[in-house]
Amino acid sequence: MLQQTQVATAQPFYQTFIERFPDLHTLARAPIEDVLAAWSGLGYYRRARHLHAAAGVVVREHHSMVPNDPEAFGRLPGIGRYSSGAVLSIAFDRPMPVLDGNVARVLARLFAVRAAIRDSRGAKLLWALAESLVPASGAGDWNQALMELGAVHCVPRSPDCGACPVRTLCRAHALGQVDRYPPVPPRRKPRPVTLAVARIERAGRLLVVCRAGQLLEGMWEPPSVEVVDARGARKRLERHLGTLGLHVRLDGPPVSMRHLLTHRAFDVRIWRGVPNGRVSRSPIMRFVDPADSGVPLTGLTRRLVRVKG
């Protein structure tokens, strides 16, 4: 959950998730829809799919014991170098390094190296530094200390160098150039996307369809379609509803909202839809209670149901 997500954001999801899936057997046996529902709102849903798949592998192939061998652990779905180092050092005291944004910032300042984690050459150098420093025992405490140092004191802007326990060893601090490290590579601007959405309700329940494709597969949201020209959004949405077998009248001018993801900035146009006749339930379409925590709704859907109009 902490991959690309802050602790404060992940913590309430973690508590709920652990209560719902208290052990590997429960998680491995659970339908993927239940797992996605518990993850709903946290984003990056591929992480939930990987976690569910990894639990199944551990139960089936490792006698329900998480493998402490780096090679075996690294073969689990969704596990990369950072996850391997974090889990195996903390849980099994394996002398393995970690490198996340916080650790990378600490190391870049400590050694005054112009290296950034989002740059492949910079990441290679920072991983080498992290590996050279990790102790033979107590690696879990060491790695957690580095992560905590970066999260609490060695923060991106206005770091609290006065409270830093390693400031006397910090090359960037000695140079008076802490703010220059690490270099900040330019961020890719989110791609603008115009999305036309039909909000169709019946007796307080919202019509949703199941997403397909790699990004949000298995998640549910109202019928929607990306459009190139906002001026033709309504007609494009009507045609899309027809392909779903829906005969719907779109009422009034649309309500607009913005929705930002890491790589996409959505301009969302929402029309209230009134069905012309009966809407048949299907494996990919159904009416749901938006407040039902058992339904894996996208973050956009949870925002949309709060929009007035």
C-alpha positions in Angstrom: 0.0 0.0 0.0 2.9 2.3 0.6 4.2 2.0 -2.9 3.7 5.5 -4.4 1.3 6.4 -1.5 1.8 8.3 1.7 1.5 6.7 5.1 -1.4 9.0 6.2 -3.4 8.0 3.0 -2.7 4.3 3.3 -3.1 3.8 7.0 -7.0 3.7 7.2 -7.1 1.4 4.2 -4.6 -0.9 5.9 -6.6 -1.2 9.0 -9.8 -2.1 7.1 -7.9 -4.5 4.8 -6.3 -6.4 7.7 -9.7 -6.7 9.4 -11.3 -8.1 6.2 -8.4 -10.4 5.3 -6.6 -11.2 8.5 -4.4 -14.0 7.1 -3.0 -15.3 3.9 -5.6 -18.1 3.6 -8.4 -15.6 3.8 -6.8 -13.3 1.2 -6.0 -16.1 -1.2 -9.5 -17.5 -1.1 -11.3 -14.2 -1.4 -12.8 -13.3 -4.8 -10.7 -10.6 -6.5 -13.7 -8.3 -6.5 -13.8 -8.3 -2.7 -10.1 -7.5 -2.7 -10.5 -4.6 -5.1 -13.5 -3.3 -3.1 -11.3 -3.1 0.0 -8.7 -1.3 -2.0 -11.3 1.0 -3.6 -10.2 4.7 -3.4 -6.5 3.9 -2.8 -5.6 3.8 -6.5 -2.9 1.9 -8.4 -5.2 -1.2 -8.3 -2.6 -3.4 -9.9 -1.0 -3.6 -6.5 -4.2 -5.2 -5.1 -4.2 -7.8 -7.9 -0.5 -8.6 -7.3 -1.1 -8.9 -3.6 -4.0 -11.3 -4.1 -2.0 -13.3 -6.6 1.0 -13.4 -4.3 -1.0 -14.7 -1.4 -2.3 -17.5 -3.6 1.3 -18.5 -4.6 2.5 -18.5 -1.0 -0.4 -20.7 0.1 -0.1 -23.1 -2.8 3.6 -23.3 -3.3 5.2 -22.3 0.0 3.0 -24.1 2.5 1.5 -20.7 3.6 4.9 -19.5 4.7 6.3 -16.3 3.2 9.6 -17.3 1.6 12.7 -15.6 3.1 14.9 -16.5 0.2 15.4 -13.4 -1.9 15.2 -15.3 -5.2 11.9 -17.1 -4.2 10.4 -13.9 -2.7 11.4 -11.9 -5.8 9.4 -14.2 -8.0 6.1 -13.4 -6.2 3.7 -11.2 -8.3 4.3 -7.5 -7.9 7.6 -7.8 -6.0 10.5 -5.6 -7.1 13.8 -4.7 -5.7 12.4 -2.2 -3.2 9.7 -4.5 -1.9 12.2 -7.4 -1.6 14.6 -5.3 0.4 12.0 -3.8 2.7 10.1 -7.0 3.5 13.1 -9.3 3.8 15.3 -7.0 5.8 12.5 -6.0 8.3 10.8 -9.4 8.6 13.9 -11.8 8.3 16.9 -9.5 8.9 18.3 -10.1 5.5 21.1 -7.6 4.8 19.3 -6.1 1.8 19.1 -2.3 1.0 16.0 -0.3 0.3 15.6 2.7 -1.9 12.5 4.9 -2.0 12.1 8.6 -2.4 13.0 9.3 1.2 16.1 7.1 1.3 17.3 8.5 -2.0 17.0 12.0 -0.7 19.0 11.2 2.4 21.8 9.5 0.5 22.0 12.2 -2.2 22.4 14.9 0.5 24.7 12.8 2.8 27.1 12.2 -0.1 26.3 15.3 -2.1 25.7 13.4 -5.3 23.6 14.8 -8.1 21.5 11.7 -8.5 17.8 11.3 -8.6 15.8 8.1 -8.1 13.6 8.8 -11.2 16.7 8.9 -13.4 18.0 5.5 -14.3 21.7 6.4 -13.9 21.0 8.2 -10.7 19.0 5.3 -9.3 21.8 2.9 -10.1 24.3 5.1 -8.2 21.9 5.5 -5.2 21.2 1.7 -5.1 25.0 1.1 -5.0 25.3 3.6 -2.1 22.4 2.0 -0.2 23.9 -1.5 -0.7 27.3 -0.4 0.5 25.9 1.0 3.8 23.5 -1.8 4.8 24.8 -3.6 7.9 25.2 -7.4 8.1 22.7 -7.6 11.0 20.0 -5.2 12.0 19.3 -4.3 8.4 15.6 -3.9 9.0 16.2 -1.3 11.7 18.7 0.5 9.5 16.4 0.7 6.5 13.5 1.9 8.6 15.7 4.5 10.2 16.7 5.8 6.8 13.1 5.9 5.6 12.0 7.7 8.8 14.9 10.2 8.6 13.8 11.2 5.1 10.1 11.4 6.1 10.6 13.4 9.3 13.7 15.6 9.0 15.3 15.3 5.6 12.2 16.4 3.8 12.2 17.8 0.3 11.7 21.5 1.2 13.0 23.2 4.3 14.7 20.2 5.9 15.1 20.2 9.7 18.9 19.9 9.6 19.2 21.1 13.2 17.4 18.0 14.5 19.1 15.6 12.0 21.2 13.0 13.9 23.7 12.7 11.0 24.1 16.4 10.0 27.8 16.3 11.0 28.4 13.6 8.4 26.3 15.3 5.7 28.3 16.6 2.8 25.5 18.8 1.4 25.0 20.4 4.9 28.7 21.1 5.1 28.6 22.8 1.7 25.5 24.8 2.7 23.8 23.4 -0.3 21.2 21.0 1.1 18.4 22.4 -1.1 20.4 21.5 -4.3 20.2 17.7 -3.5 18.8 15.6 -5.0 18.3 17.3 -8.4 14.6 17.4 -9.3 14.0 16.0 -12.8 11.2 17.6 -14.8 7.9 15.9 -14.2 5.8 14.8 -17.1 2.7 16.9 -17.3 -0.5 14.9 -17.0 -2.2 14.2 -20.3 -5.5 16.2 -20.6 -8.5 13.9 -21.2 -12.1 14.9 -21.7 -14.5 12.2 -20.3 -18.2 12.1 -20.9 -20.2 10.2 -18.2 -23.8 9.2 -17.9 -25.2 9.2 -14.3 -28.1 6.9 -14.4 -29.9 6.2 -11.1 -32.9 4.1 -10.0 -34.3 4.1 -6.5 -31.0 5.6 -5.1 -28.9 3.1 -6.9 -26.3 4.0 -9.5 -25.8 2.2 -12.8 -22.2 1.0 -13.2 -20.3 -1.0 -15.7 -17.2 -3.2 -15.2 -14.0 -1.7 -16.5 -11.9 -3.8 -18.9 -8.2 -3.2 -19.8 -5.0 -3.2 -17.9 -5.4 0.0 -15.9 -8.7 -0.4 -13.9 -9.7 -4.0 -14.8 -12.4 -5.3 -12.5 -13.3 -1.8 -11.1 -16.9 -0.4 -11.6 -17.9 3.0 -12.7 -20.8 4.7 -14.6 -20.8 4.4 -18.4 -18.3 6.8 -19.8 -16.3 7.5 -22.9 -13.2 9.6 -23.8 -13.9 12.2 -26.4 -11.5 14.3 -28.5 -13.8 17.3 -28.9 -15.9 18.4 -25.9 -18.5 19.9 -28.2 -19.4 16.5 -29.5 -19.3 14.8 -26.1 -23.0 14.3 -25.7 -23.5 12.6 -29.1 -20.4 10.4 -28.5 -21.8 9.4 -25.1 -25.2 8.5 -26.6 -23.5 6.3 -29.2 -21.5 4.6 -26.5 -24.6 3.9 -24.4 -26.2 2.4 -27.5 -23.3 -0.1 -27.8 -24.0 -1.2 -24.2 -27.7 -1.8 -25.2 -28.9 1.2 -23.2 -31.6 3.4 -24.4 -31.1 6.5 -22.4 -32.2 10.2 -22.6 -29.5 12.6 -21.5 -31.1 15.5 -19.7 -29.9 19.1 -19.4 -26.5 20.7 -19.6 -23.7 18.6 -18.2 -22.1 19.2 -14.7 -18.4 19.5 -14.9 -15.7 18.4 -12.5 -11.9 17.9 -12.6 -10.2 14.6 -11.6 -6.5 14.3 -11.5 -4.5 11.1 -11.7 -0.7 10.8 -11.9 -0.5 10.8 -15.6 -3.9 12.1 -16.7 -5.9 15.2 -16.0 -9.6 14.6 -16.6 -12.2 17.2 -17.6 -15.3 15.2 -16.7 -18.7 16.1 -18.2 -21.6 14.4 -16.4 -25.0 14.0 -17.8 -28.0 12.7 -15.9 -29.4 9.8 -17.8 -33.1 8.7 -17.9 -33.6 5.2 -19.2 -36.2 4.8 -21.9 -37.5 1.4 -20.7 -36.1 -1.4 -18.6 -32.3 -1.8 -18.0 -31.3 -5.4 -17.9 -28.7 -6.6 -15.5 -25.7 -8.3 -17.1 -22.3 -9.6 -16.0 -20.7 -6.2 -16.9 -23.5 -3.8 -15.9 -25.7 -3.4 -12.8 -27.2 -1.0 -10.4 -25.4 -0.6 -7.1 -25.6 1.3 -3.8 -22.7 3.7 -4.0 -22.3 3.5 -0.2 -21.8 -0.3 -0.4 -18.2 -1.0 0.6 -18.3 -4.4 -1.0 -18.4 -2.8 -4.5 -15.0 -1.9 -6.1 -15.8 1.5 -7.3 -13.2 3.7 -8.9 -12.1 6.9 -7.1 -13.7 8.9 -9.9 -17.1 7.2 -9.2 -16.9 8.0 -5.5 -16.3 11.6 -6.3 -19.0 11.7 -8.9 -21.8 10.5 -6.6 -21.1 13.6 -4.4 -21.5 16.0 -7.3 -24.8 17.9 -7.2 -26.9 18.5 -10.2 
